[in-house]
């Protein structure tokens, strides 16, 4: 039970970092990024490839962040020619292209088998201290990211992003460079999500094409919609609630003696029910975004 709790909290912390990265783009800037998980995949693959080549985990994480930011710049340039809806579809297509490349380029990514034997950052420690050490690292990174996102959201940059989201023409009239605002929001979210992907690769000791499935992006969107877009506290609440639903299903499976297919459907149904309830009775999320009102 103790190991299960530590594992659940660690995964929740990593997904919390990814969700905070998506919130910078979707919550504050209003960008429909449906391929957000590609940034995490780049971070995970960069870590796996770097360690496989004999380099340090820090270099792998830095390379992942650099690749994610490069992809973020390319994605931001697409936004200059496409409307928001079409841009969202384009981001989904880009993520699927990267997943296909990762599946087929076995010489670099290990193909469908992925890259395994990625060491944890605390392998030298005895159990359970290795798991607790990794959990501590994830929680420290999550706390630092949450604090930074909260300060950004409440600062001048966050207010500019919200103005661009609500009234883009007014923001342009006030002298804001909308292209620059979008690009910086995408880059910040990409860097944070790539770091989470690197941590996930270390935690799972593996990285494969399944890390970049579109369903992972929509899971992050579900966390944001349940907790509340544009709100750091809401994002964390959504992550904890969804992860709690995931963690509760194995207990229900054992108690009711369900098979794997039914338990998988139960997990999706439970999360869908929570999302539907929030959309019907609290469409802004469990923790509403607080906007400054002009007296």
KOLGUDREN-958421 format. One line per field, with one value per residue: residue in one letter; residue number from 1; x, y, z of N, C-alpha, C in turn. Coordinates in Angstrom, 3 decimals, decimal comma. Each point is the difference from the previous one (the first is absolute). Layout:
BEGIN
type A	...
seq NUM	...
n.xx X	...
n.yy Y	...
n.zz Z	...
ca.xx X	...
ca.yy Y	...
ca.zz Z	...
c.xx X	...
c.yy Y	...
c.zz Z	...
***
This chain:
BEGIN
type X	X	X	X	X	X	X	X	X	X	X	X	X	X	X	X	X	X	X	X	X	X	X	X	X	X	X	X	X	X	X	X	X	X	X	X	X	X	X	X	X	X	X	X	X	X	X	X	X	X	X	X	X	X	X	X	X	X	X	X	X	X	X	X	X	X	X	X	X	X	X	X	X	X	X	X	X	X	X	X	X	X	X	X	X	X	X	X	X	X	X	X	X	X	X	X	X	X	X	X	X	X	X	X	X	X	X	X	X	X	X	X	X	X	X	X	X	X	X	X	X	X	X	X	X	X	X	X	X	X	X	X	X	X	X	X	X	X	X	X	X	X	X	X	X	X	X	X	X	X	X	X	X	X	X	X	X	X	X	X	X	X	X	X	X	X	X	X	X	X	X	X	X	X	X	X	X	X	X	X	X	X	X	X	X	X	X	X	X	X	X	X	X	X	X	X	X	X	X	X	X	X	X	X	X	X	X	X	X	X	X	X	X	X	X	X	X	X	X	X	X	X	X	X	X	X	X	X	X	X	X	X	X	X	X	X	X	X	X	X	X	X	X	X	X	X	X	X	X	X	X	X	X	X	X	X	X	X	X	X	X	X	X	X	X	X	X	X	X	X	X	X	X	X	X	X	X	X	X	X	X	X	X	X	X	X	X	X	X	X	X	X	X	X	X
seq 1	2	3	4	5	6	7	8	9	10	11	12	13	14	15	16	17	18	19	20	21	22	23	24	25	26	27	28	29	30	31	32	33	34	35	36	37	38	39	40	41	42	43	44	45	46	47	48	49	50	51	52	53	54	55	56	57	58	59	60	61	62	63	64	65	66	67	68	69	70	71	72	73	74	75	76	77	78	79	80	81	82	83	84	85	86	87	88	89	90	91	92	93	94	95	96	97	98	99	100	101	102	103	104	105	106	107	108	109	110	111	112	113	114	115	116	117	118	119	120	121	122	123	124	125	126	127	128	129	130	131	132	133	134	135	136	137	138	139	140	141	142	143	144	145	146	147	148	149	150	151	152	153	154	155	156	157	158	159	160	161	162	163	164	165	166	167	168	169	170	171	172	173	174	175	176	177	178	179	180	181	182	183	184	185	186	187	188	189	190	191	192	193	194	195	196	197	198	199	200	201	202	203	204	205	206	207	208	209	210	211	212	213	214	215	216	217	218	219	220	221	222	223	224	225	226	227	228	229	230	231	232	233	234	235	236	237	238	239	240	241	242	243	244	245	246	247	248	249	250	251	252	253	254	255	256	257	258	259	260	261	262	263	264	265	266	267	268	269	270	271	272	273	274	275	276	277	278	279	280	281	282	283	284	285	286	287	288	289	290	291	292	293	294	295
n.xx 0,825	1,099	0,484	-1,225	-0,051	1,243	-0,307	-1,185	0,620	0,935	-0,870	-0,732	1,146	0,354	-1,204	0,216	1,263	-0,422	-0,900	0,971	0,768	-0,981	-0,101	1,317	-0,216	-0,717	0,445	1,244	0,570	-0,757	1,162	-0,592	0,837	-0,269	1,215	-0,479	-0,474	0,087	-0,205	-0,905	-0,492	0,199	-0,517	-0,959	-0,201	0,107	-0,703	-0,889	-0,010	-0,037	-0,807	-0,692	0,271	-0,343	-0,950	0,114	-0,781	0,875	0,958	-0,512	-0,168	1,225	0,421	-0,727	0,405	1,248	-0,181	-0,525	0,943	0,845	-0,605	0,086	1,221	0,169	-0,526	0,746	0,937	-0,484	0,010	1,032	-0,088	-0,181	-1,314	-0,623	-1,140	0,397	0,424	-1,101	-0,661	0,688	-0,192	-1,241	-0,019	0,592	-0,789	-0,983	0,483	0,225	-1,202	-0,410	0,702	-0,430	-1,139	0,352	0,519	0,082	0,777	-0,982	-1,241	0,556	-0,629	-0,817	1,209	0,280	0,322	0,645	-0,042	-0,926	1,148	-0,490	-0,376	-0,673	0,562	0,915	-1,184	-0,098	-0,811	-0,984	1,251	0,271	-1,108	0,296	1,254	-0,443	-0,854	0,998	0,787	-0,942	-0,214	1,320	0,164	-0,997	0,502	1,222	-0,472	-0,700	1,036	0,839	-0,843	-0,120	1,304	0,220	-0,937	0,544	1,034	0,842	0,889	-0,391	-0,005	1,172	0,352	-0,521	0,585	1,101	-0,203	-0,321	0,922	0,273	-1,099	-0,573	0,491	-0,345	-1,164	0,164	0,411	-0,768	1,138	-1,114	0,748	0,587	-1,182	-0,533	1,046	0,027	-1,321	0,139	1,020	-0,654	-1,155	0,677	0,718	-1,076	-0,690	1,026	0,103	-1,329	0,131	1,018	-0,701	-0,978	0,927	0,526	-1,209	-0,381	1,219	-0,858	0,155	-1,262	-0,424	-0,376	1,170	-0,108	-0,782	-0,919	-0,305	1,330	-0,016	-0,953	0,840	1,031	-0,662	-0,259	1,269	0,328	-0,839	0,420	1,289	0,117	-0,311	1,279	0,106	1,127	-0,713	-0,784	1,115	0,570	-1,118	-0,026	1,297	-0,139	-1,049	0,582	1,126	-0,811	-0,663	1,168	0,384	-1,247	0,220	1,313	-0,341	-0,684	1,060	0,806	-0,678	-0,243	1,309	0,419	-0,220	1,095	-0,756	-0,694	1,129	0,508	-1,109	0,103	1,302	-0,172	-0,920	0,815	1,081	-0,646	-0,417	1,226	0,503	-0,917	0,212	1,302	-0,149	-0,789	0,725	1,162	-0,513	0,247	-0,361	0,566	1,095	-0,853	0,239	0,883	-0,889	0,964	-0,857	-0,356	0,243
n.yy -1,205	-0,036	-1,071	-0,482	0,453	-0,427	-1,138	-0,028	0,374	-0,896	-0,904	0,253	-0,008	-1,073	-0,555	0,337	-0,369	-1,105	-0,172	0,325	-0,806	-0,898	0,223	0,072	-1,031	-0,973	-0,039	0,421	-0,675	-1,030	-0,663	-0,473	-0,420	-0,757	0,517	0,434	-1,236	0,568	1,072	-0,696	-0,412	1,235	0,465	-0,924	0,176	1,308	-0,202	-0,798	0,792	1,081	-0,629	-0,399	1,269	-0,100	0,869	1,128	-0,300	0,837	-0,564	-1,183	0,458	0,540	-1,136	-0,660	0,850	-0,129	-1,313	-0,026	0,827	-0,795	-1,097	0,589	0,346	-1,254	-0,482	0,891	-0,350	-1,210	0,524	0,392	-1,236	-0,600	-0,191	0,363	-0,234	0,553	0,974	-0,160	-0,107	1,079	0,468	-0,435	0,514	1,069	-0,101	-0,238	1,014	0,692	-0,399	0,287	1,126	0,196	-0,371	0,749	1,004	-1,334	0,442	0,886	-0,402	-1,044	0,801	-0,977	-0,560	1,177	0,822	-1,069	-0,465	0,955	0,330	-0,350	1,166	-0,950	-0,629	0,892	0,534	-0,442	-1,028	0,811	0,256	-0,922	-0,702	0,099	-0,274	-0,915	-0,474	0,102	-0,531	-0,886	-0,172	0,011	-0,775	-0,749	0,070	-0,175	-0,968	-0,492	0,219	-0,497	-1,002	-0,104	0,184	-0,873	-0,831	0,334	-0,197	0,878	-0,989	-0,486	1,251	0,125	-1,191	0,350	1,186	-0,629	-0,788	1,031	0,916	-0,854	0,528	-0,024	-1,235	-0,215	0,579	-0,753	-0,531	-1,011	-0,659	-0,303	0,106	1,040	0,454	-0,369	0,497	1,048	0,032	-0,216	0,853	0,810	-0,221	0,178	0,975	0,444	-0,211	0,501	0,859	0,120	0,073	0,794	0,595	0,002	0,326	0,820	0,448	-0,038	0,569	0,731	0,057	0,190	-0,381	-0,920	0,535	-0,086	-0,878	0,227	-1,199	0,037	0,615	-0,825	-0,873	0,660	0,026	-1,273	-0,147	0,718	-0,675	-1,075	0,276	0,432	0,459	0,306	-1,102	0,372	0,528	0,492	0,280	0,354	0,671	0,410	0,222	0,495	0,646	0,291	0,334	0,634	0,430	0,268	0,545	0,499	-0,006	-0,138	0,857	0,757	-0,152	0,125	1,068	0,456	-0,363	1,168	-0,238	-0,114	-0,605	-0,606	-0,304	-0,270	-0,632	-0,605	-0,094	-0,304	-0,888	-0,335	0,072	-0,685	-0,760	0,018	-0,190	-0,911	-0,455	0,159	-0,563	-0,845	-0,224	-0,141	0,645	0,875	-1,183	-0,927	0,503	0,973	0,409	0,645	0,763	0,858	0,577	0,738	0,720
n.zz 0,000	0,767	-0,654	0,088	1,258	0,221	-0,633	0,612	1,112	-0,299	-0,457	1,087	0,675	-0,714	0,130	1,266	-0,191	-0,614	0,970	0,842	-0,732	-0,028	1,303	-0,123	-0,803	0,574	1,255	-0,103	-1,014	0,410	-0,038	-1,088	0,927	-1,063	-0,126	1,150	-0,063	-1,200	0,753	0,682	-1,179	-0,446	1,137	-0,095	-1,301	0,191	1,112	-0,597	-1,057	0,798	0,829	-1,054	-0,319	1,286	-0,291	0,683	1,048	0,560	-0,719	0,344	1,260	-0,020	-0,561	0,900	0,919	-0,493	-0,128	1,218	0,395	-0,658	0,468	1,186	-0,399	-0,444	1,129	0,665	-0,877	0,274	1,230	-0,732	-0,524	1,173	-0,110	1,120	-0,644	-1,133	0,795	0,725	-1,169	-0,383	1,238	-0,131	-1,223	0,503	1,061	-0,872	-0,707	1,104	0,379	-1,227	0,045	1,242	-0,591	-1,034	0,669	-0,177	-0,978	0,155	-0,197	-0,630	-0,858	-0,333	0,106	-0,531	0,960	0,415	1,232	0,044	0,548	1,171	0,440	0,660	-1,037	0,348	0,184	1,228	-0,227	0,343	0,439	-0,921	0,303	1,297	-0,330	-0,864	0,906	0,874	-0,939	-0,281	1,305	0,142	-1,076	0,484	1,228	-0,499	-0,799	1,021	0,794	-0,924	-0,249	1,318	0,155	-0,991	0,480	1,163	-0,799	-0,494	-0,103	1,178	0,442	-0,622	0,486	1,181	-0,143	-0,426	1,035	0,784	-0,218	-0,984	-0,535	1,191	0,169	-1,258	0,261	1,081	-1,148	0,393	-0,068	-0,658	-1,075	0,561	0,385	-1,155	-0,639	0,831	-0,148	-1,308	-0,053	0,826	-0,623	-1,147	0,543	0,625	-1,107	-0,682	0,997	-0,038	-1,329	0,258	0,949	-0,893	-0,901	0,896	0,251	-1,271	-0,064	-0,693	-1,318	-0,430	-1,201	0,893	0,284	-1,334	0,607	-0,931	0,459	0,003	-1,168	-0,422	0,567	-0,515	-1,144	0,257	0,380	-1,076	-0,756	0,650	0,039	-1,261	-1,209	-0,262	0,717	0,596	0,988	-0,948	-0,663	1,131	0,244	-1,258	0,108	1,220	-0,475	-1,155	0,640	0,849	-1,085	-0,566	1,164	-0,057	-1,311	0,257	0,970	-0,876	-0,788	1,060	0,397	-1,235	0,016	-0,460	-1,302	-0,744	-0,927	0,942	0,635	-1,224	-0,332	1,174	-0,252	-1,278	0,375	1,006	-0,782	-0,945	1,011	0,506	-1,220	-0,252	1,227	-0,233	-1,209	0,659	1,096	-0,611	-1,020	0,965	0,463	0,749	-0,526	0,161	-1,236	0,758	-0,579	-0,221	0,802	-1,039	1,094
ca.xx -0,825	0,895	0,624	-1,046	-0,262	1,158	-0,043	-1,107	0,365	1,069	-0,615	-0,831	0,900	0,518	-1,104	-0,242	0,926	-0,500	-1,240	0,364	0,512	-1,144	-0,793	0,626	-0,415	-1,447	-0,702	0,309	0,038	-1,143	0,448	-0,520	1,083	-0,437	1,166	0,906	0,783	1,220	1,099	0,416	0,660	1,345	0,805	0,252	0,885	1,324	0,637	0,345	1,072	1,229	0,522	0,427	1,281	0,990	0,039	-0,621	-1,434	-0,186	0,137	-1,194	-1,111	0,241	-0,240	-1,446	-0,575	0,390	-0,783	-1,397	-0,092	0,110	-1,306	-0,919	0,178	-0,607	-1,446	-0,435	0,007	-1,213	-1,115	-0,067	-0,794	-1,193	-0,895	0,202	-0,503	0,871	1,297	-0,132	0,063	1,380	0,840	-0,298	0,668	1,442	0,275	-0,155	1,157	1,151	-0,195	0,263	1,451	0,576	-0,329	0,663	1,451	0,530	1,431	0,156	-0,968	-0,349	-1,206	-1,172	0,470	0,435	1,310	-0,175	1,162	0,355	0,146	-0,633	0,978	0,386	0,207	1,000	-0,634	-0,762	-1,445	-0,847	0,533	0,154	-1,314	-0,314	0,865	-0,533	-1,237	0,382	0,472	-1,165	-0,818	0,727	-0,138	-1,393	-0,223	0,695	-0,722	-1,285	0,275	0,386	-1,185	-0,898	0,559	-0,146	-1,406	-0,433	0,852	-0,336	-0,053	-1,245	-1,130	0,032	-0,507	-1,447	-0,599	0,056	-0,978	-1,368	-0,200	1,253	0,091	0,319	1,403	0,822	-0,128	0,766	1,423	0,582	0,355	-0,707	0,836	1,020	-0,656	-0,318	1,243	0,572	-0,857	0,250	1,345	0,011	-0,708	0,767	1,155	-0,479	-0,508	1,151	0,614	-0,849	0,241	1,294	-0,203	-0,828	0,870	0,806	-0,845	-0,458	1,178	-0,369	-0,716	-0,468	-0,953	-1,268	0,074	-0,495	-1,356	-0,876	-0,816	0,723	-0,295	-1,384	-0,038	0,444	-1,110	-1,028	0,454	-0,176	-1,416	-0,586	0,533	-0,220	0,995	0,532	0,098	1,001	-0,588	-0,986	0,708	0,462	-1,190	-0,430	0,963	-0,195	-1,294	0,089	0,907	-0,718	-0,911	0,829	0,492	-1,104	-0,500	0,527	-0,687	-1,331	0,181	0,181	-1,162	-1,125	0,533	-0,196	1,139	0,780	-0,752	-1,040	0,632	0,426	-1,204	-0,435	0,877	-0,385	-1,345	0,040	0,567	-0,992	-1,101	0,478	0,084	-1,362	-0,587	0,591	-0,498	-1,415	-0,268	1,062	0,647	1,289	0,924	-0,205	0,620	-0,208	1,040	-0,317	0,405	-0,038	-1,067	0,278	-1,086
ca.yy 1,205	1,153	0,160	0,443	1,411	0,765	-0,038	0,849	1,400	0,343	0,168	1,202	1,155	0,144	0,500	1,372	0,858	0,082	0,779	1,407	0,461	0,207	1,121	1,233	0,223	-0,038	0,726	1,425	0,593	-0,433	-0,710	-1,363	-0,917	-1,379	-0,874	0,424	-1,116	-0,130	0,613	-0,990	-1,080	0,436	-0,025	-1,393	-0,629	0,612	-0,588	-1,388	-0,062	0,512	-0,978	-1,141	0,367	0,141	1,357	0,164	0,327	1,442	0,342	-0,495	0,895	1,268	-0,230	-0,106	1,342	0,726	-0,526	0,408	1,430	0,108	-0,376	1,066	1,108	-0,401	-0,008	1,392	0,587	-0,449	0,818	1,248	-0,202	-0,799	0,391	-0,750	-1,364	-0,733	-0,120	-1,113	-1,238	-0,136	-0,483	-1,433	-0,683	0,008	-0,996	-1,323	-0,194	-0,329	-1,354	-0,920	-0,011	-0,751	-1,415	-0,585	0,230	-0,846	0,237	1,116	-0,007	-1,353	-0,422	-0,307	-0,535	1,113	-0,024	-0,490	0,035	1,361	-0,077	1,006	0,955	-0,365	-1,447	-0,345	-0,023	-1,213	0,169	0,817	1,363	0,408	0,473	1,237	1,054	0,439	0,725	1,313	0,812	0,368	0,960	1,275	0,577	0,419	1,192	1,121	0,342	0,600	1,352	0,824	0,215	0,905	1,351	0,432	0,262	1,207	1,117	0,749	-0,914	-0,754	0,882	0,214	-1,221	-0,061	1,008	-0,542	-1,095	0,505	1,090	0,129	1,272	1,016	-0,188	0,529	1,455	0,505	-0,084	-1,313	-0,820	-1,254	-1,122	-0,191	-0,548	-1,404	-0,763	-0,160	-0,922	-1,353	-0,414	-0,270	-1,257	-1,089	-0,294	-0,634	-1,325	-0,834	-0,391	-1,052	-1,196	-0,549	-0,651	-1,184	-1,025	-0,528	-0,724	-1,241	-0,692	-0,382	0,975	-0,617	0,825	0,177	1,219	1,134	-0,234	1,171	-0,126	0,608	1,435	0,232	-0,211	1,268	0,951	-0,362	0,500	1,457	0,366	-0,338	0,888	1,401	0,590	1,302	0,056	-0,976	-0,861	-0,838	-1,047	-1,007	-0,706	-0,896	-1,096	-0,881	-0,680	-1,012	-1,048	-0,758	-0,896	-1,068	-0,844	-0,700	-1,085	-1,321	-0,490	-0,433	-1,224	-1,119	-0,154	-0,531	-1,089	0,373	-0,305	1,180	0,818	0,732	1,002	1,102	0,771	0,672	1,155	1,044	0,454	0,803	1,306	0,672	0,434	1,172	1,108	0,390	0,684	1,348	0,809	0,313	0,782	0,977	-0,003	0,682	-0,823	-0,012	1,225	0,987	1,000	1,312	1,081	1,329	0,834	1,434	0,674
ca.zz 0,000	0,063	-1,321	-0,929	0,278	-0,482	-1,469	-0,464	0,210	-0,945	-1,326	0,056	-0,061	-1,360	-0,820	0,422	-0,753	-1,380	-0,014	0,188	-1,288	-0,892	0,510	-0,468	-1,382	-0,173	1,045	-0,002	-1,342	-0,786	-1,196	-0,068	-0,330	0,130	-0,137	1,069	0,523	-0,804	0,754	0,994	-0,719	-0,354	1,211	0,387	-0,983	0,102	1,175	-0,294	-1,015	0,599	0,944	-0,796	-0,601	1,050	0,542	1,305	-0,027	-0,123	-1,414	-0,666	0,310	-0,694	-1,430	-0,169	0,092	-1,218	-1,120	0,187	-0,328	-1,456	-0,522	0,375	-0,949	-1,273	0,191	0,104	-1,340	-0,685	0,440	-0,754	-1,211	0,261	1,070	1,237	-0,141	-0,907	0,668	0,930	-0,782	-0,477	1,110	0,139	-1,111	0,251	1,035	-0,597	-0,890	0,850	0,530	-1,102	-0,186	1,116	-0,168	-1,170	-0,019	1,067	0,243	0,927	1,091	0,409	-0,688	0,821	1,282	0,827	0,660	1,363	0,902	0,387	1,459	0,842	0,503	1,369	0,040	1,004	1,318	0,303	0,080	-0,890	-0,051	-1,402	-0,460	0,726	-0,526	-1,295	0,292	0,512	-1,122	-0,813	0,739	0,019	-1,343	-0,169	0,825	-0,642	-1,220	0,376	0,489	-1,146	-0,838	0,715	-0,091	-1,391	-0,262	0,703	-0,397	-1,212	-1,140	0,108	-0,329	-1,453	-0,626	0,193	-0,863	-1,353	-0,071	0,045	-0,965	-0,751	-0,715	0,993	0,374	-1,092	0,026	1,147	-0,318	0,258	-1,149	0,249	-0,436	1,037	1,184	-0,261	-0,086	1,343	0,754	-0,500	0,397	1,437	0,216	-0,594	0,854	1,223	-0,334	-0,353	1,263	0,547	-0,795	0,416	1,293	-0,214	-0,570	1,105	0,949	-0,615	-0,547	-1,363	-0,817	-1,235	-0,766	0,715	0,804	-0,778	-0,483	0,104	1,211	1,114	-0,055	0,410	1,448	0,594	-0,177	0,971	1,302	0,015	-0,034	1,292	1,036	-0,322	-0,885	0,394	1,458	0,428	1,023	-0,658	-0,739	0,963	0,490	-1,069	-0,098	1,153	-0,098	-1,059	0,454	1,030	-0,712	-0,551	1,090	0,661	-0,834	0,389	1,192	-0,428	-0,779	0,922	0,870	-0,772	-0,820	-1,395	-0,864	-0,397	-0,954	0,721	0,866	-0,864	-0,344	1,224	0,213	-0,948	0,329	1,218	-0,338	-0,831	0,856	0,753	-0,951	-0,363	1,156	0,070	-1,108	0,216	1,208	0,274	-1,306	0,088	0,762	1,451	0,527	-1,055	-0,243	0,553	-0,891	0,620	-0,530	0,006	0,733
c.xx 0,862	0,642	-1,020	-0,290	1,137	-0,007	-1,085	0,330	1,085	-0,561	-0,861	0,870	0,536	-1,086	-0,381	0,913	-0,470	-1,248	0,273	0,561	-1,117	-0,834	0,601	-0,470	-1,521	-0,731	0,219	-0,131	-1,178	0,363	-0,477	1,098	-0,463	1,140	1,025	0,907	1,282	1,192	0,528	0,736	1,422	0,926	0,368	0,988	1,409	0,768	0,439	1,157	1,326	0,614	0,487	1,360	1,088	0,117	-0,798	-1,494	-0,265	0,088	-1,224	-1,202	0,152	-0,256	-1,498	-0,678	0,311	-0,816	-1,468	-0,185	0,121	-1,320	-1,038	0,098	-0,651	-1,523	-0,540	-0,045	-1,222	-1,194	-0,129	-0,895	-1,339	-0,853	0,137	-0,456	0,918	1,385	-0,023	0,078	1,427	0,922	-0,240	0,709	1,505	0,372	-0,096	1,153	1,223	-0,124	0,280	1,495	0,669	-0,258	0,839	1,516	0,661	1,461	0,242	-0,875	-0,352	-1,278	-1,159	0,399	0,492	1,418	-0,213	1,304	0,484	0,093	-0,788	1,074	0,512	0,171	0,975	-0,597	-0,777	-1,496	-0,419	0,539	0,196	-1,307	-0,385	0,856	-0,495	-1,297	0,304	0,469	-1,170	-0,830	0,685	-0,118	-1,415	-0,289	0,661	-0,732	-1,328	0,192	0,347	-1,205	-0,977	0,493	-0,119	-1,446	-0,503	0,809	-0,454	-0,142	-1,296	-1,215	-0,052	-0,542	-1,513	-0,721	-0,012	-1,031	-1,431	-0,288	1,271	0,141	0,333	1,456	0,933	-0,047	0,804	1,498	0,643	0,268	-0,593	0,829	1,072	-0,606	-0,303	1,260	0,598	-0,827	0,253	1,361	0,064	-0,695	0,763	1,175	-0,421	-0,471	1,127	0,736	-0,803	0,196	1,310	-0,119	-0,801	0,830	0,865	-0,849	-0,435	1,157	-0,228	-0,634	-0,368	-1,006	-1,319	0,007	-0,618	-1,366	-0,858	-0,846	0,676	-0,240	-1,408	-0,204	0,428	-1,084	-1,119	0,353	-0,220	-1,467	-0,694	0,453	-0,295	1,139	0,459	0,199	0,953	-0,558	-1,023	0,637	0,425	-1,174	-0,490	0,914	-0,213	-1,301	0,035	0,910	-0,643	-0,976	0,754	0,429	-1,110	-0,469	0,600	-0,662	-1,406	0,081	0,134	-1,256	-1,164	0,408	-0,288	1,197	0,634	-0,773	-1,063	0,605	0,510	-1,168	-0,524	0,823	-0,386	-1,384	-0,034	0,541	-0,967	-1,173	0,389	0,041	-1,393	-0,678	0,543	-0,531	-1,449	-0,219	1,091	0,872	1,368	1,036	-0,249	0,588	-0,063	1,164	-0,453	0,567	-0,126	-1,059	0,357	-1,147	-0,610
c.yy 1,258	0,255	0,508	1,489	0,876	0,058	0,921	1,474	0,438	0,245	1,261	1,252	0,242	0,519	1,423	0,981	0,166	0,878	1,483	0,587	0,262	1,198	1,342	0,346	0,115	0,861	1,495	0,617	-0,419	-0,727	-1,451	-0,950	-1,429	-0,996	0,256	-1,125	-0,210	0,603	-0,962	-1,154	0,365	-0,015	-1,409	-0,661	0,586	-0,570	-1,432	-0,119	0,471	-1,019	-1,241	0,260	0,241	1,383	0,085	0,308	1,496	0,441	-0,474	0,898	1,329	-0,142	-0,104	1,354	0,796	-0,469	0,422	1,474	0,235	-0,364	1,071	1,194	-0,320	0,024	1,422	0,669	-0,442	0,880	1,312	-0,132	-0,687	0,626	-0,938	-1,455	-0,834	-0,190	-1,161	-1,340	-0,239	-0,506	-1,489	-0,802	-0,071	-1,050	-1,414	-0,308	-0,390	-1,403	-1,047	-0,110	-0,818	-1,492	-0,658	0,171	-0,746	0,250	1,100	-0,159	-1,393	-0,508	-0,235	-0,542	1,091	-0,171	-0,390	0,150	1,424	0,038	1,088	0,912	-0,368	-1,512	-0,419	-0,086	-1,304	0,311	0,109	1,403	0,475	0,555	1,308	1,159	0,532	0,769	1,399	0,926	0,485	1,063	1,365	0,690	0,510	1,267	1,224	0,445	0,674	1,428	0,935	0,304	0,965	1,443	0,547	0,371	1,274	1,236	0,640	-0,915	-0,805	0,841	0,275	-1,230	-0,100	1,017	-0,476	-1,110	0,529	1,024	0,220	1,327	1,139	-0,104	0,554	1,516	0,620	-0,173	-1,338	-0,731	-1,387	-1,209	-0,307	-0,607	-1,486	-0,852	-0,236	-0,941	-1,442	-0,495	-0,342	-1,325	-1,199	-0,398	-0,746	-1,426	-0,944	-0,470	-1,124	-1,310	-0,671	-0,728	-1,290	-1,146	-0,631	-0,847	-1,358	-0,860	-0,432	1,193	-0,675	0,892	0,235	1,236	1,194	-0,255	1,252	-0,052	0,626	1,515	0,284	-0,305	1,270	1,070	-0,283	0,511	1,506	0,389	-0,326	0,982	1,463	0,568	1,363	0,160	-1,089	-0,955	-0,947	-1,141	-1,119	-0,796	-0,997	-1,204	-1,001	-0,791	-1,106	-1,144	-0,843	-0,974	-1,180	-0,971	-0,814	-1,213	-1,362	-0,572	-0,491	-1,300	-1,211	-0,257	-0,646	-1,137	0,233	-0,433	1,292	0,912	0,841	1,080	1,181	0,879	0,769	1,251	1,152	0,557	0,882	1,394	0,798	0,521	1,237	1,227	0,496	0,761	1,420	0,897	0,431	0,962	1,020	0,079	0,673	-0,808	0,111	1,231	1,046	0,979	1,354	1,080	1,336	0,850	1,479	0,714	1,135
c.zz 0,000	-1,359	-1,025	0,182	-0,513	-1,519	-0,542	0,140	-0,972	-1,393	-0,024	-0,080	-1,395	-0,942	0,394	-0,723	-1,445	-0,081	0,213	-1,293	-0,997	0,442	-0,410	-1,409	-0,136	1,012	-0,057	-1,389	-0,874	-1,276	0,040	-0,471	0,265	-0,202	1,083	0,479	-0,796	0,726	1,059	-0,669	-0,401	1,218	0,418	-0,961	0,057	1,190	-0,276	-0,975	0,599	0,959	-0,729	-0,646	1,040	0,603	1,301	-0,134	-0,154	-1,454	-0,781	0,233	-0,735	-1,501	-0,280	0,034	-1,264	-1,207	0,105	-0,335	-1,502	-0,669	0,317	-0,938	-1,347	0,087	0,068	-1,369	-0,805	0,346	-0,748	-1,233	0,257	1,094	1,185	-0,129	-0,879	0,605	0,992	-0,713	-0,495	1,103	0,250	-1,083	0,222	1,039	-0,566	-0,956	0,810	0,580	-1,080	-0,272	1,095	-0,137	-1,086	-0,023	1,149	0,322	1,028	1,239	0,521	-0,625	0,948	1,372	0,940	0,541	1,452	0,786	0,271	1,531	0,715	0,570	1,386	0,127	1,088	1,405	0,180	-0,008	1,454	-0,215	-1,433	-0,545	0,689	-0,485	-1,326	0,191	0,523	-1,102	-0,848	0,714	0,091	-1,356	-0,222	0,795	-0,626	-1,261	0,315	0,489	-1,157	-0,884	0,665	-0,085	-1,415	-0,293	0,641	-0,381	-1,298	-1,212	0,018	-0,340	-1,494	-0,733	0,138	-0,882	-1,449	-0,180	-0,114	-1,091	-0,808	-0,731	0,952	0,427	-1,071	-0,028	1,142	-0,182	0,276	-1,310	0,226	-0,403	1,041	1,261	-0,182	-0,002	1,380	0,861	-0,431	0,461	1,487	0,311	-0,538	0,885	1,255	-0,275	-0,400	1,249	0,660	-0,758	0,357	1,337	-0,155	-0,573	1,090	0,942	-0,548	-0,505	-1,447	-0,699	-1,309	-0,698	0,718	0,898	-0,721	-0,615	0,206	1,272	1,211	0,031	0,493	1,477	0,725	-0,134	0,996	1,385	0,115	0,067	1,319	1,070	-0,243	-0,821	0,527	1,482	0,451	1,038	-0,611	-0,771	0,946	0,569	-1,050	-0,146	1,130	-0,114	-1,050	0,425	1,096	-0,629	-0,608	1,095	0,646	-0,784	0,364	1,243	-0,344	-0,797	0,907	0,829	-0,742	-0,943	-1,485	-0,827	-0,491	-0,944	0,705	0,877	-0,813	-0,409	1,209	0,268	-0,927	0,318	1,228	-0,271	-0,870	0,808	0,808	-0,909	-0,371	1,136	0,121	-1,104	0,224	1,161	0,347	-1,240	0,015	0,768	1,493	0,670	-1,107	-0,099	0,535	-0,915	0,724	-0,676	0,127	0,712	-0,820
***
